[in-house]
Amino acid sequence: MLDFKQKLENYALLAVKIGVNIQPGQTLVVNADIVASELVRLVVRKAYEEGAKLVKVIYSDEFVTRARYELAPSASFLEAPQWHADEMEDLAKKGAAILTIISTNPDLLNGIEAGRIADNQRTTGQAMTPYRELMMGNHISWNGLAFSSPSWAAKVFPDAPPEQQVDLLWDAIFKAVRADQEDPIAAWTQHLDGLQKRCNTLNNRKYRKLHYTAPGTDLTIELPEGHIWCQAGAVNGRGVPFVANIPTEEVFTAPLKTGVNGKVSSTKPLSYGGHIIDRFTLTLENGKVTDYTAEEGSETLAALLSMDEGSAFLGEVALVTFHSPISESGILYYTTLFDENASCHLAIGAAYAFTLQEGIHMTKEQLADKGMNQSLTHVDFMMGSPDMNIDGITDDGVSEPIFRNGNWA
């Protein structure tokens, strides 16, 4: 068995070679909480060993974040961080790769007024729009992965002795991302090939609609003409392959903005904006959320749905078999990066331009004309279950099984 040091080395290697796939002479930007410095340092060394020109590290600190929300004047959350947005846009336009290492504290902003959080997300989102469009169009290489932290581990393993929690979360992370294998690069190559085969099958079928049924869910999702089923393995604007998320178990596409009707119920808690939204339902008519309920986090959900015009519509539909490794672990991670890979999910907000034929070459107006939703936000929520059935409906109205009892039919 590999020891912790080797697994962490494997993880850093995956981030650099599979995740962002750094190229000689390229700049790498690493966004991370300060608690993740051990992994960041490994990533920096491996990136330079692969020929990176510059590795720029941007640290955050959850204590600093919490203090700002508690003590800063409300007006400060209405001031856009234009300096940061301009820098990120400039780096992206020059071909930098972006790596984000999360160490989630799901309860970080408990007790903070939802309006302050929403104001900050809105102003930041508006400033970051040009950069986000480059990222969501796959013009650049980008990747997200995670680092086990005490606050996150305590949330995931509350019944374990405190001195064991971080190690338990590391074990779960390493297994989920295949860093515990002797040749993690080969394991990922094989895994991505399997996901692409699923995409190829769905793309060949060209379903017009998907019909979801499960306890609390009866939802029909129309797909836009020219939609493309994708997986996290992608190719950037310079022809370089990369993987957007580590781990990943999904295949996904975009819904037609105005083509979603019915009711959908969440099946896992959603960690959003430092709060938990749980046991919620959405009712949609012609694509728009017209009603919602939430047993926990109703105020936060309301703020999310009212972020802008597009935040009341969907931007992604993703299929994940219930027999995925993360699902079968039985662990609730309280972060979308992992939980979305244990469950079929949908996303509130913006659609990815690359999930439409020629989408990355279209203007905002052209994408809108094709039925692709646009928004400042993109938030995945989990709605899959072992009881979920999904049917694909063809142009001529024929219904075919895609999922039965939570797994591929």
Secondary structure, 3 states (H helix, E strand, C coil): CCCHHHHHHHHHHHHHHHHCCCCCCCEEEEEEEHHHHHHHHHHHHHHHHCCCCEEEEEEECHHHHHHHHHHCCHHHHHCCCHHHHHHHHHHHHCCCEEEEEECCCCCCCCCCCHHHHHHHHHHHHHHCHHHHHHHHCCCCCEEEEECCCHHHHHHHCCCCCHHHHHHHHHHHHHHHCCCCCCCHHHHHHHHHHHHHHHHHHHHHHCCCEEEEEECCEEEEEECCCCECCECCEEECCCCCEEECECCCCCEEECCCCCCEEEEEECCCCEEECCEEEEEEEEEEECCEEEEEEEEECHHHHHHHHCCCHHHHCEEEEEECCCCCHHHHHCCCCCCHHHHHHHCCEEEEECCCHHHECCHHHCCHHHHHHCCCCCCCCEEEEECCCCCCEEEEECCCCCEEEEEECCEEC
